[in-house]
Amino acid sequence: MNIIALSLLAGVAGMGLGSLFTAIFGNRTERMTSIFLSFAGGVMMSIVFLELIPEAIVLSSIPVTILGLVAGAALVLVLNYTIDKFFAVGSESKLHETFAEYYHSREMIAKKSSMLKSGMIMIFAIGLHNIPEGLAMGAAGNYDPRLGLALAAIIGLHNIPEGMAVSAPLIAGGLSRKKSVAITMLAGATTVVGAVAGVVIGGISDSSVAISFAIAGGAMLSVVLAEILPQSIVMSHDRVPTVFAFTGIIVGMLLIKGFNPY
């Protein structure tokens, strides 16, 4: 299957499934979302450390790979800072205690109107975060179809808990379940933007593939380490997510081996 189509499927279907789960089960999904987030974070770390970084080093060099990783992480930090500044509505909060605070809203959400606004902020933030994931898929699929397929499967899995998290404030804010699912799926479609860029940039040379891998890896690690894992622990109020993060790493290793047996 074409890597662009796969990126659309991973983004839209993954986010849509998560959103549908929240629409059906409502607030009972919070702990499950925490478990899925940590598991998906572990899977993503395995693909970054066992595929993206090693491939980038082989195709270029360690210094180039490091520069790409730093650039990817910096990109996510700048996006987060921009979102925080643009949507800042309250006082600083050092601890994320709700879905809304996790995705860059800085006030405790109580009213329906505020909850709906928070949900829309989350849609915007996740839509931007999905672009580097698409970049990795596009560059990988253009370089090695098996690697592209593995990334599509892993990122699709990762998008399920994100879809769950996005739908919660939208539904709580009064938006219908059908509209919440549709809007969440739309946020997943931005993965295609990154995939197209990955195919174009990755098709230039081996060095451009390496840079694409490194940038995508840095961005994904930044999201996992600074957002996904901390928030999953806050949501569960214990260390259970740590177990599922390790499980995700192991599953990621098995997936990589399955798609690339050599």
N, C-alpha and C positions, 0 to 999 in steps of 0.2 A: 504494500500500500504506500502511496505517496506520503512523504514525511510531513508535508503541509496538512494533508488530511488527517494524519495521525495526531499532529499537534492540536488541531481543532477538536478531535475526539477526546484527547487527554484533558484539554482545558474545559470544554463545554460539558462533556459527560461526567467528568470527575466532580466538578463544581455542582452540576445538576443533581447528581446522586446524593451528595452531602446535603444539599438544600432540601431535597425531597425527604430525606431522613428526618431533618429537623421539623419540616412541615407536618409530618405524620406523628412524631413522638414528642414534639414540643420541648419543654424545659428539662425533660428527663434525659436529654442527650448531652448535658454538660460534661459529666464524667467520661462518657464514651468519647466525646470530642477530644478531651484531654489525652485519653489513651491513643486515639488515632493520630493526633498531632505528634506525640512523642514517637510513635512507631514510624510514621512517615518521615519524621526528622532523621531518625536512625538510618532509614533506607536511603535518604538523600545524601547523608554523609558518606555512606559506603560508595555510592556511585561517584561522588566527587573525589574521594581519596583513592579509589581503586581503578577508576576509569579516566575521568577528566584530567586530573593532574598528571598521572603517568603518561597518558597519550600526549598531553601538551609538552611534557619534558622530552619525550622521544622525537616529536616533530619540530621542536625548537631547542630550548635550553632551560636550565633552572632559572637564570636571571629573568628571562622573558616570561616564564611561567609565574614567577613571583610578582612581577610587575602587573601581569594580567589579573592575578588574584587580588592584589591591592586595589586595582582599578575597579574590579567588580564589587568588592566590599564597599569602596568609597561611593560608588554609584548608588547602592542601596541606602547608605547613610545619608547621602544628599537628598534622595527621594523622600526618606522618612522625615528629615529635617524640614524640607519644603512643605510636606503635608501637615506637619505639626504647626508650622508658622501660619499657613494659609487657613487652617481650620481651628486654630487655637481659640477656645471659648471660655476657659476658666483657669484656675490656679494650677500650679505644677503638682504632679503626682508621681512619686517615686516608685509606686507599686501598682501594677496592673491587677485590678480585682474584678473586672468585668470584660466581656467580649469587646465592648466599646473602647475601654481604656487600652486594651491590647493593641487595637489598631488605631492608635494615635489621637484619640479624643481625650481631652484632659479634664473633663468634669464628670462627676458621678451622674449617671443617667437615671432620672426618675419619671419624667413626663413622657407620654407617648410621642409627642412631637420631637422631643430631644432624642428619644430612642431611634426614631425613624431617621433623623438627621445623622445620628451616629452610624446607622447601618449604611447610609449612602457614602459616608466617609470611608467605611471599610471596603465598600465596593470599589471605590476609586483607588485605595491603597493596594488592594489585592490585584486589581487590574494591572497596576504598574509592576508589582512584584512578579507577575506571571510572564512578563516580557523576557527577562533573563533566562527563565526556564525554557521558553520557546527558542531562544538563541542557542542554547545547548542542544536541543533536539534538532534544530535545523542544521547546525554545523556537523553534529554527529551523524545524522541521516545521510548527509551529502558525502561524508567521509567513509562511513561504514554502516550500511543499512541495519545490521544486527545491533550495533550500538544505539542507533537511532530508535529502534524498536524497544530496546531495553529501557532507554530514557523515557520514552512515551508511556510505557507501562508504569514506571516508577513515579513519574510526575502526575499521571492520572490518579494513582493511588494517593499521592500527597494532596491532591486537590479535593478529595472527599471531605476530610475534616475542615478544610478551609471553607468549603461550601456550607457545612454545618454551622460554622461560626458566623458566617455572613448573614445567614437567614434568620438567626435568633433575634437580633434587634429589629430587623425589618418587620417580622411578624408581630413582635411585641409592640412595635410602633403603629400597628393598625393596618399595615399593608396585607392584602389578601395572600393566602398561601400560594396561589397560582402565579400571581405577579412576583412574589418573592423568589420563587423558583426560576422564573423567566429572567429576572434581573440578575440573579446570581450566575446563571448560565452565560449571560451576556458578558459578565466580568471575566469568565474563563476564556472567552473568545480572543482576548488580547494575546494569548499564547501564540496565536498565528502570526502576529506582528513580529515577535521575536524569532519565530521559525523562518519566516521569509528573509529576515536580516541574516540569520545564521547560514541559510543556503547560499545567499549572495556573497557574503563575506568569506564564508568557508570555502567557496569555490575558486577563490583567487589563487591561493597557494597553500602549501603545508604550514607555513608560518602563520597565515591568517586563520587556519583551522585551529592551530595551537593557541593563538590569542583569544579566539572565540571560546574555546574550552576553558581557558584560564579565567577569563572575565565572568563567564557563566558560573564556574565553580566558586569564585570569590563571592559573587552575588548570592548564590544558593547557601553557602556556608554562613554568610552574614545573616540571612533570614533565619536559618535554623538555630544558630547559636545565640543571636540577640533577640529573637522573637518567639520562635516555635517552642523550643525547650523550656525557657523560663516561664512562658505563659502556661504551658501544659502542667507544670508543677504548681503554679498559683491556682489553677482551676481545680486540681485534684486535692490540694491541701495535704499531700503526702509525697513520698518518693516513688510511688508506683510507676510514674512515667519513665523513671530511669531504667527500670526493667524492660519496658516496652521499647525504649530507645535502643538498648542493646539488642533486643530481639529484632528490631528493624534493621540494624547493621548486619546481623547474621542473614536475615532474609535477603537483604540487598546483595550480599556476597553470593548467595545461592542463585539469585536471579542473573547476576553478571556471569556466573559460571554456566548457567543454562543457555544464555544467549550467545556466549562466546566460549565454547568448550575447549579451545586450543590454548 
